[in-house]
Amino acid sequence: MSEISDTPEGKPRMEYHLASPDAVKAMFALSFAVQKMGIEPALLDLVNLRASLINGCAYCIDLHNREALARGESARRLNLLPVWHEVPHLYTSRERAALAWTEAVTLISQTHVPDEVYAQAREVFSETELTNLNLAVVAINGWNRFAISFRKMPEELK
């Protein structure tokens, strides 16, 4: 893999939260709304981590991994999340459907969210739940794009 950062090691390009507090406030409002929509916190942890893994967001991977562990998620399930398709028995049908949905929406330019993924999700999520899950995927992808674009680093690595 080629080097993607053209900034000094561990240094962000800019402090976007200082550059536009209103933009960050809007993102936090979206995240807080998602948290109030009834998605199980453990499921939201998996969704946030899976999208962040796909996008390659070091800051968000670190954050959501630590949050999931603090909520009691097993390290084994988190470690195997990138290959969840190979170990489906470790995840519930609801989790598998959410992970497939997360992948398809995160990679939307490639997948256009196939009908099979939609059908799998509708087997375990109501229309309202799937709409809320979709907003959760949109939110984490938005945060990934902020963190990656401006090279936000995990706290311990600054």
CNS distance restraints for C-alpha pairs under 8 A (distance, minus, plus):
assign (resid   5 and name CA) (resid   9 and name CA) 7.94 0.50 0.50
assign (resid   5 and name CA) (resid 151 and name CA) 7.62 0.50 0.50
assign (resid   7 and name CA) (resid  11 and name CA) 6.40 0.50 0.50
assign (resid   7 and name CA) (resid  12 and name CA) 7.11 0.50 0.50
assign (resid   7 and name CA) (resid  13 and name CA) 6.48 0.50 0.50
assign (resid  10 and name CA) (resid 153 and name CA) 6.29 0.50 0.50
assign (resid  10 and name CA) (resid 157 and name CA) 6.47 0.50 0.50
assign (resid  10 and name CA) (resid 158 and name CA) 5.35 0.50 0.50
assign (resid  11 and name CA) (resid 151 and name CA) 7.20 0.50 0.50
assign (resid  11 and name CA) (resid 152 and name CA) 7.63 0.50 0.50
assign (resid  11 and name CA) (resid 153 and name CA) 7.42 0.50 0.50
assign (resid  11 and name CA) (resid 158 and name CA) 6.86 0.50 0.50
assign (resid  12 and name CA) (resid 150 and name CA) 5.78 0.50 0.50
assign (resid  12 and name CA) (resid 151 and name CA) 4.65 0.50 0.50
assign (resid  12 and name CA) (resid 152 and name CA) 5.21 0.50 0.50
assign (resid  12 and name CA) (resid 153 and name CA) 6.92 0.50 0.50
assign (resid  13 and name CA) (resid 150 and name CA) 4.96 0.50 0.50
assign (resid  13 and name CA) (resid 151 and name CA) 5.89 0.50 0.50
assign (resid  13 and name CA) (resid 152 and name CA) 7.83 0.50 0.50
assign (resid  14 and name CA) (resid  19 and name CA) 7.93 0.50 0.50
assign (resid  14 and name CA) (resid 150 and name CA) 5.98 0.50 0.50
assign (resid  15 and name CA) (resid  19 and name CA) 6.31 0.50 0.50
assign (resid  15 and name CA) (resid 150 and name CA) 7.59 0.50 0.50
assign (resid  16 and name CA) (resid  20 and name CA) 6.08 0.50 0.50
assign (resid  16 and name CA) (resid  21 and name CA) 7.72 0.50 0.50
assign (resid  16 and name CA) (resid  24 and name CA) 7.83 0.50 0.50
assign (resid  16 and name CA) (resid 146 and name CA) 7.95 0.50 0.50
assign (resid  16 and name CA) (resid 150 and name CA) 7.26 0.50 0.50
assign (resid  17 and name CA) (resid  21 and name CA) 5.14 0.50 0.50
assign (resid  17 and name CA) (resid  23 and name CA) 7.64 0.50 0.50
assign (resid  17 and name CA) (resid  24 and name CA) 5.74 0.50 0.50
assign (resid  20 and name CA) (resid  24 and name CA) 6.71 0.50 0.50
assign (resid  21 and name CA) (resid  25 and name CA) 6.01 0.50 0.50
assign (resid  22 and name CA) (resid  26 and name CA) 6.14 0.50 0.50
assign (resid  23 and name CA) (resid  27 and name CA) 6.41 0.50 0.50
assign (resid  24 and name CA) (resid  28 and name CA) 6.16 0.50 0.50
assign (resid  25 and name CA) (resid  29 and name CA) 6.08 0.50 0.50
assign (resid  26 and name CA) (resid  30 and name CA) 6.31 0.50 0.50
assign (resid  27 and name CA) (resid  31 and name CA) 6.28 0.50 0.50
assign (resid  27 and name CA) (resid 139 and name CA) 7.46 0.50 0.50
assign (resid  27 and name CA) (resid 142 and name CA) 7.82 0.50 0.50
assign (resid  27 and name CA) (resid 143 and name CA) 7.50 0.50 0.50
assign (resid  28 and name CA) (resid  32 and name CA) 6.01 0.50 0.50
assign (resid  29 and name CA) (resid  33 and name CA) 6.09 0.50 0.50
assign (resid  30 and name CA) (resid  34 and name CA) 6.26 0.50 0.50
assign (resid  30 and name CA) (resid 139 and name CA) 6.65 0.50 0.50
assign (resid  31 and name CA) (resid  35 and name CA) 6.34 0.50 0.50
assign (resid  31 and name CA) (resid 136 and name CA) 7.56 0.50 0.50
assign (resid  31 and name CA) (resid 139 and name CA) 6.31 0.50 0.50
assign (resid  32 and name CA) (resid  36 and name CA) 6.51 0.50 0.50
assign (resid  33 and name CA) (resid  37 and name CA) 6.55 0.50 0.50
assign (resid  34 and name CA) (resid  38 and name CA) 7.99 0.50 0.50
assign (resid  34 and name CA) (resid  39 and name CA) 7.71 0.50 0.50
assign (resid  34 and name CA) (resid 132 and name CA) 6.98 0.50 0.50
assign (resid  34 and name CA) (resid 135 and name CA) 6.89 0.50 0.50
assign (resid  34 and name CA) (resid 136 and name CA) 5.79 0.50 0.50
assign (resid  34 and name CA) (resid 139 and name CA) 7.99 0.50 0.50
assign (resid  35 and name CA) (resid  39 and name CA) 6.94 0.50 0.50
assign (resid  35 and name CA) (resid  41 and name CA) 7.73 0.50 0.50
assign (resid  37 and name CA) (resid 132 and name CA) 6.46 0.50 0.50
assign (resid  39 and name CA) (resid  43 and name CA) 6.85 0.50 0.50
assign (resid  39 and name CA) (resid  44 and name CA) 6.40 0.50 0.50
assign (resid  39 and name CA) (resid 129 and name CA) 7.51 0.50 0.50
assign (resid  39 and name CA) (resid 132 and name CA) 7.55 0.50 0.50
assign (resid  39 and name CA) (resid 133 and name CA) 7.18 0.50 0.50
assign (resid  40 and name CA) (resid  44 and name CA) 6.18 0.50 0.50
assign (resid  41 and name CA) (resid  45 and name CA) 6.12 0.50 0.50
assign (resid  42 and name CA) (resid  46 and name CA) 6.52 0.50 0.50
assign (resid  42 and name CA) (resid  68 and name CA) 6.85 0.50 0.50
assign (resid  42 and name CA) (resid  71 and name CA) 7.39 0.50 0.50
assign (resid  42 and name CA) (resid  73 and name CA) 7.24 0.50 0.50
assign (resid  43 and name CA) (resid  47 and name CA) 6.26 0.50 0.50
assign (resid  43 and name CA) (resid  95 and name CA) 6.46 0.50 0.50
assign (resid  43 and name CA) (resid  98 and name CA) 7.82 0.50 0.50
assign (resid  44 and name CA) (resid  48 and name CA) 5.99 0.50 0.50
assign (resid  44 and name CA) (resid 136 and name CA) 7.54 0.50 0.50
assign (resid  45 and name CA) (resid  49 and name CA) 6.05 0.50 0.50
assign (resid  45 and name CA) (resid  64 and name CA) 6.22 0.50 0.50
assign (resid  45 and name CA) (resid  65 and name CA) 7.75 0.50 0.50
assign (resid  45 and name CA) (resid  67 and name CA) 7.36 0.50 0.50
assign (resid  45 and name CA) (resid  68 and name CA) 5.65 0.50 0.50
assign (resid  46 and name CA) (resid  50 and name CA) 5.90 0.50 0.50
assign (resid  46 and name CA) (resid  68 and name CA) 7.76 0.50 0.50
assign (resid  46 and name CA) (resid  78 and name CA) 7.79 0.50 0.50
assign (resid  46 and name CA) (resid  81 and name CA) 7.84 0.50 0.50
assign (resid  46 and name CA) (resid  95 and name CA) 7.89 0.50 0.50
assign (resid  46 and name CA) (resid  99 and name CA) 7.46 0.50 0.50
assign (resid  47 and name CA) (resid  51 and name CA) 6.16 0.50 0.50
assign (resid  47 and name CA) (resid  98 and name CA) 6.93 0.50 0.50
assign (resid  47 and name CA) (resid  99 and name CA) 6.18 0.50 0.50
assign (resid  47 and name CA) (resid 102 and name CA) 6.27 0.50 0.50
assign (resid  47 and name CA) (resid 136 and name CA) 7.83 0.50 0.50
assign (resid  47 and name CA) (resid 137 and name CA) 6.97 0.50 0.50
assign (resid  48 and name CA) (resid  52 and name CA) 6.14 0.50 0.50
assign (resid  48 and name CA) (resid  60 and name CA) 7.92 0.50 0.50
assign (resid  48 and name CA) (resid  64 and name CA) 6.54 0.50 0.50
assign (resid  48 and name CA) (resid 136 and name CA) 7.87 0.50 0.50
assign (resid  48 and name CA) (resid 137 and name CA) 7.22 0.50 0.50
assign (resid  48 and name CA) (resid 140 and name CA) 5.82 0.50 0.50
assign (resid  49 and name CA) (resid  53 and name CA) 6.05 0.50 0.50
assign (resid  49 and name CA) (resid  60 and name CA) 7.23 0.50 0.50
assign (resid  49 and name CA) (resid  61 and name CA) 5.70 0.50 0.50
assign (resid  49 and name CA) (resid  64 and name CA) 5.59 0.50 0.50
assign (resid  49 and name CA) (resid  65 and name CA) 6.59 0.50 0.50
assign (resid  50 and name CA) (resid  54 and name CA) 6.28 0.50 0.50
assign (resid  50 and name CA) (resid  81 and name CA) 6.79 0.50 0.50
assign (resid  50 and name CA) (resid  82 and name CA) 6.94 0.50 0.50
assign (resid  50 and name CA) (resid  99 and name CA) 7.06 0.50 0.50
assign (resid  50 and name CA) (resid 102 and name CA) 7.28 0.50 0.50
assign (resid  50 and name CA) (resid 103 and name CA) 7.49 0.50 0.50
assign (resid  51 and name CA) (resid  55 and name CA) 6.16 0.50 0.50
assign (resid  51 and name CA) (resid 102 and name CA) 6.35 0.50 0.50
assign (resid  51 and name CA) (resid 103 and name CA) 6.65 0.50 0.50
assign (resid  51 and name CA) (resid 106 and name CA) 6.33 0.50 0.50
assign (resid  51 and name CA) (resid 137 and name CA) 7.26 0.50 0.50
assign (resid  51 and name CA) (resid 140 and name CA) 6.92 0.50 0.50
assign (resid  51 and name CA) (resid 141 and name CA) 6.68 0.50 0.50
assign (resid  52 and name CA) (resid  56 and name CA) 5.83 0.50 0.50
assign (resid  52 and name CA) (resid  57 and name CA) 5.22 0.50 0.50
assign (resid  52 and name CA) (resid  58 and name CA) 7.74 0.50 0.50
assign (resid  52 and name CA) (resid  60 and name CA) 5.92 0.50 0.50
assign (resid  52 and name CA) (resid  61 and name CA) 5.59 0.50 0.50
assign (resid  52 and name CA) (resid 140 and name CA) 7.31 0.50 0.50
assign (resid  52 and name CA) (resid 141 and name CA) 7.34 0.50 0.50
assign (resid  52 and name CA) (resid 144 and name CA) 6.34 0.50 0.50
assign (resid  53 and name CA) (resid  57 and name CA) 6.48 0.50 0.50
assign (resid  53 and name CA) (resid  61 and name CA) 6.30 0.50 0.50
assign (resid  53 and name CA) (resid  82 and name CA) 7.17 0.50 0.50
assign (resid  54 and name CA) (resid 103 and name CA) 7.57 0.50 0.50
assign (resid  54 and name CA) (resid 106 and name CA) 7.66 0.50 0.50
assign (resid  55 and name CA) (resid 106 and name CA) 7.96 0.50 0.50
assign (resid  55 and name CA) (resid 141 and name CA) 7.85 0.50 0.50
assign (resid  55 and name CA) (resid 144 and name CA) 6.91 0.50 0.50
assign (resid  56 and name CA) (resid  61 and name CA) 7.86 0.50 0.50
assign (resid  56 and name CA) (resid 148 and name CA) 7.91 0.50 0.50
assign (resid  57 and name CA) (resid  61 and name CA) 5.98 0.50 0.50
assign (resid  57 and name CA) (resid 144 and name CA) 5.75 0.50 0.50
assign (resid  57 and name CA) (resid 147 and name CA) 6.85 0.50 0.50
assign (resid  57 and name CA) (resid 148 and name CA) 5.80 0.50 0.50
assign (resid  58 and name CA) (resid  62 and name CA) 6.09 0.50 0.50
assign (resid  58 and name CA) (resid 148 and name CA) 7.89 0.50 0.50
assign (resid  58 and name CA) (resid 153 and name CA) 6.63 0.50 0.50
assign (resid  58 and name CA) (resid 154 and name CA) 6.64 0.50 0.50
assign (resid  59 and name CA) (resid  63 and name CA) 6.18 0.50 0.50
assign (resid  59 and name CA) (resid 147 and name CA) 6.70 0.50 0.50
assign (resid  59 and name CA) (resid 152 and name CA) 6.15 0.50 0.50
assign (resid  59 and name CA) (resid 153 and name CA) 5.09 0.50 0.50
assign (resid  59 and name CA) (resid 154 and name CA) 4.49 0.50 0.50
assign (resid  59 and name CA) (resid 155 and name CA) 7.86 0.50 0.50
assign (resid  60 and name CA) (resid  64 and name CA) 5.85 0.50 0.50
assign (resid  60 and name CA) (resid 143 and name CA) 7.87 0.50 0.50
assign (resid  60 and name CA) (resid 144 and name CA) 6.67 0.50 0.50
assign (resid  60 and name CA) (resid 147 and name CA) 7.61 0.50 0.50
assign (resid  60 and name CA) (resid 154 and name CA) 7.76 0.50 0.50
assign (resid  61 and name CA) (resid  65 and name CA) 5.85 0.50 0.50
assign (resid  62 and name CA) (resid  66 and name CA) 6.18 0.50 0.50
assign (resid  62 and name CA) (resid 154 and name CA) 6.30 0.50 0.50
assign (resid  63 and name CA) (resid  67 and name CA) 6.19 0.50 0.50
assign (resid  63 and name CA) (resid 154 and name CA) 7.32 0.50 0.50
assign (resid  64 and name CA) (resid  68 and name CA) 5.98 0.50 0.50
assign (resid  65 and name CA) (resid  69 and name CA) 6.22 0.50 0.50
assign (resid  65 and name CA) (resid  78 and name CA) 7.20 0.50 0.50
assign (resid  66 and name CA) (resid  70 and name CA) 6.12 0.50 0.50
assign (resid  67 and name CA) (resid  71 and name CA) 6.29 0.50 0.50
assign (resid  68 and name CA) (resid  72 and name CA) 6.48 0.50 0.50
assign (resid  68 and name CA) (resid  73 and name CA) 5.32 0.50 0.50
assign (resid  69 and name CA) (resid  73 and name CA) 4.88 0.50 0.50
assign (resid  69 and name CA) (resid  74 and name CA) 6.51 0.50 0.50
assign (resid  69 and name CA) (resid  75 and name CA) 6.84 0.50 0.50
assign (resid  73 and name CA) (resid  77 and name CA) 7.40 0.50 0.50
assign (resid  73 and name CA) (resid  78 and name CA) 7.44 0.50 0.50
assign (resid  74 and name CA) (resid  78 and name CA) 6.47 0.50 0.50
assign (resid  75 and name CA) (resid  79 and name CA) 5.92 0.50 0.50
assign (resid  76 and name CA) (resid  80 and name CA) 6.18 0.50 0.50
assign (resid  77 and name CA) (resid  81 and name CA) 6.02 0.50 0.50
assign (resid  77 and name CA) (resid  90 and name CA) 6.81 0.50 0.50
assign (resid  77 and name CA) (resid  91 and name CA) 7.98 0.50 0.50
assign (resid  80 and name CA) (resid  84 and name CA) 5.92 0.50 0.50
assign (resid  80 and name CA) (resid  87 and name CA) 7.72 0.50 0.50
assign (resid  83 and name CA) (resid  87 and name CA) 7.05 0.50 0.50
assign (resid  84 and name CA) (resid  88 and name CA) 5.82 0.50 0.50
assign (resid  84 and name CA) (resid  90 and name CA) 7.80 0.50 0.50
assign (resid  84 and name CA) (resid  91 and name CA) 7.65 0.50 0.50
assign (resid  84 and name CA) (resid  96 and name CA) 7.91 0.50 0.50
assign (resid  87 and name CA) (resid  91 and name CA) 7.78 0.50 0.50
assign (resid  88 and name CA) (resid  92 and name CA) 7.74 0.50 0.50
assign (resid  88 and name CA) (resid  96 and name CA) 7.19 0.50 0.50
assign (resid  91 and name CA) (resid  95 and name CA) 5.74 0.50 0.50
assign (resid  91 and name CA) (resid  96 and name CA) 6.10 0.50 0.50
assign (resid  92 and name CA) (resid  96 and name CA) 6.12 0.50 0.50
assign (resid  93 and name CA) (resid  97 and name CA) 6.10 0.50 0.50
assign (resid  93 and name CA) (resid 124 and name CA) 7.43 0.50 0.50
assign (resid  94 and name CA) (resid  98 and name CA) 6.13 0.50 0.50
assign (resid  94 and name CA) (resid 121 and name CA) 7.68 0.50 0.50
assign (resid  94 and name CA) (resid 124 and name CA) 5.71 0.50 0.50
assign (resid  94 and name CA) (resid 125 and name CA) 7.59 0.50 0.50
assign (resid  95 and name CA) (resid  99 and name CA) 6.00 0.50 0.50
assign (resid  96 and name CA) (resid 100 and name CA) 6.09 0.50 0.50
assign (resid  97 and name CA) (resid 101 and name CA) 6.09 0.50 0.50
assign (resid  97 and name CA) (resid 117 and name CA) 7.39 0.50 0.50
assign (resid  97 and name CA) (resid 120 and name CA) 5.80 0.50 0.50
assign (resid  97 and name CA) (resid 121 and name CA) 4.93 0.50 0.50
assign (resid  97 and name CA) (resid 124 and name CA) 7.39 0.50 0.50
assign (resid  98 and name CA) (resid 102 and name CA) 5.97 0.50 0.50
assign (resid  98 and name CA) (resid 121 and name CA) 6.67 0.50 0.50
assign (resid  98 and name CA) (resid 133 and name CA) 7.54 0.50 0.50
assign (resid  99 and name CA) (resid 103 and name CA) 6.15 0.50 0.50
assign (resid 100 and name CA) (resid 104 and name CA) 6.17 0.50 0.50
assign (resid 100 and name CA) (resid 117 and name CA) 6.37 0.50 0.50
assign (resid 101 and name CA) (resid 105 and name CA) 6.05 0.50 0.50
assign (resid 101 and name CA) (resid 113 and name CA) 7.52 0.50 0.50
assign (resid 101 and name CA) (resid 117 and name CA) 6.17 0.50 0.50
assign (resid 101 and name CA) (resid 118 and name CA) 7.25 0.50 0.50
assign (resid 101 and name CA) (resid 121 and name CA) 6.86 0.50 0.50
assign (resid 101 and name CA) (resid 134 and name CA) 7.92 0.50 0.50
assign (resid 102 and name CA) (resid 106 and name CA) 5.86 0.50 0.50
assign (resid 102 and name CA) (resid 134 and name CA) 7.73 0.50 0.50
assign (resid 102 and name CA) (resid 137 and name CA) 5.97 0.50 0.50
assign (resid 103 and name CA) (resid 107 and name CA) 5.99 0.50 0.50
assign (resid 104 and name CA) (resid 108 and name CA) 5.66 0.50 0.50
assign (resid 104 and name CA) (resid 111 and name CA) 5.75 0.50 0.50
assign (resid 104 and name CA) (resid 112 and name CA) 7.04 0.50 0.50
assign (resid 104 and name CA) (resid 113 and name CA) 4.98 0.50 0.50
assign (resid 104 and name CA) (resid 114 and name CA) 7.46 0.50 0.50
assign (resid 104 and name CA) (resid 117 and name CA) 7.52 0.50 0.50
assign (resid 105 and name CA) (resid 111 and name CA) 7.70 0.50 0.50
assign (resid 105 and name CA) (resid 112 and name CA) 7.46 0.50 0.50
assign (resid 105 and name CA) (resid 113 and name CA) 6.08 0.50 0.50
assign (resid 105 and name CA) (resid 134 and name CA) 7.71 0.50 0.50
assign (resid 105 and name CA) (resid 137 and name CA) 7.12 0.50 0.50
assign (resid 106 and name CA) (resid 137 and name CA) 7.12 0.50 0.50
assign (resid 106 and name CA) (resid 138 and name CA) 7.89 0.50 0.50
assign (resid 106 and name CA) (resid 141 and name CA) 6.81 0.50 0.50
assign (resid 107 and name CA) (resid 111 and name CA) 6.03 0.50 0.50
assign (resid 107 and name CA) (resid 112 and name CA) 7.80 0.50 0.50
assign (resid 108 and name CA) (resid 112 and name CA) 4.76 0.50 0.50
assign (resid 108 and name CA) (resid 113 and name CA) 6.16 0.50 0.50
assign (resid 113 and name CA) (resid 117 and name CA) 6.56 0.50 0.50
assign (resid 113 and name CA) (resid 118 and name CA) 7.07 0.50 0.50
assign (resid 114 and name CA) (resid 118 and name CA) 6.53 0.50 0.50
assign (resid 115 and name CA) (resid 119 and name CA) 6.05 0.50 0.50
assign (resid 116 and name CA) (resid 120 and name CA) 6.10 0.50 0.50
assign (resid 117 and name CA) (resid 121 and name CA) 6.18 0.50 0.50
assign (resid 118 and name CA) (resid 122 and name CA) 6.13 0.50 0.50
assign (resid 119 and name CA) (resid 123 and name CA) 6.33 0.50 0.50
assign (resid 120 and name CA) (resid 124 and name CA) 7.25 0.50 0.50
assign (resid 121 and name CA) (resid 125 and name CA) 5.77 0.50 0.50
assign (resid 121 and name CA) (resid 130 and name CA) 7.19 0.50 0.50
assign (resid 122 and name CA) (resid 126 and name CA) 6.27 0.50 0.50
assign (resid 122 and name CA) (resid 127 and name CA) 7.23 0.50 0.50
assign (resid 122 and name CA) (resid 130 and name CA) 7.35 0.50 0.50
assign (resid 125 and name CA) (resid 129 and name CA) 5.41 0.50 0.50
assign (resid 125 and name CA) (resid 130 and name CA) 5.55 0.50 0.50
assign (resid 126 and name CA) (resid 130 and name CA) 6.04 0.50 0.50
assign (resid 127 and name CA) (resid 131 and name CA) 6.12 0.50 0.50
assign (resid 128 and name CA) (resid 132 and name CA) 6.17 0.50 0.50
assign (resid 129 and name CA) (resid 133 and name CA) 6.02 0.50 0.50
assign (resid 130 and name CA) (resid 134 and name CA) 6.01 0.50 0.50
assign (resid 131 and name CA) (resid 135 and name CA) 6.37 0.50 0.50
assign (resid 132 and name CA) (resid 136 and name CA) 6.34 0.50 0.50
assign (resid 133 and name CA) (resid 137 and name CA) 6.36 0.50 0.50
assign (resid 134 and name CA) (resid 138 and name CA) 6.20 0.50 0.50
assign (resid 135 and name CA) (resid 139 and name CA) 6.06 0.50 0.50
assign (resid 136 and name CA) (resid 140 and name CA) 6.32 0.50 0.50
assign (resid 137 and name CA) (resid 141 and name CA) 6.10 0.50 0.50
assign (resid 138 and name CA) (resid 142 and name CA) 6.15 0.50 0.50
assign (resid 139 and name CA) (resid 143 and name CA) 6.34 0.50 0.50
assign (resid 140 and name CA) (resid 144 and name CA) 6.04 0.50 0.50
assign (resid 141 and name CA) (resid 145 and name CA) 6.19 0.50 0.50
assign (resid 142 and name CA) (resid 146 and name CA) 6.46 0.50 0.50
assign (resid 143 and name CA) (resid 147 and name CA) 6.16 0.50 0.50
assign (resid 144 and name CA) (resid 148 and name CA) 5.86 0.50 0.50
assign (resid 145 and name CA) (resid 149 and name CA) 5.72 0.50 0.50
assign (resid 146 and name CA) (resid 150 and name CA) 6.16 0.50 0.50
assign (resid 147 and name CA) (resid 151 and name CA) 5.64 0.50 0.50
assign (resid 147 and name CA) (resid 152 and name CA) 4.77 0.50 0.50
assign (resid 147 and name CA) (resid 153 and name CA) 7.74 0.50 0.50
assign (resid 148 and name CA) (resid 152 and name CA) 6.42 0.50 0.50
assign (resid 153 and name CA) (resid 157 and name CA) 6.39 0.50 0.50
assign (resid 153 and name CA) (resid 158 and name CA) 6.24 0.50 0.50
assign (resid 154 and name CA) (resid 158 and name CA) 6.78 0.50 0.50
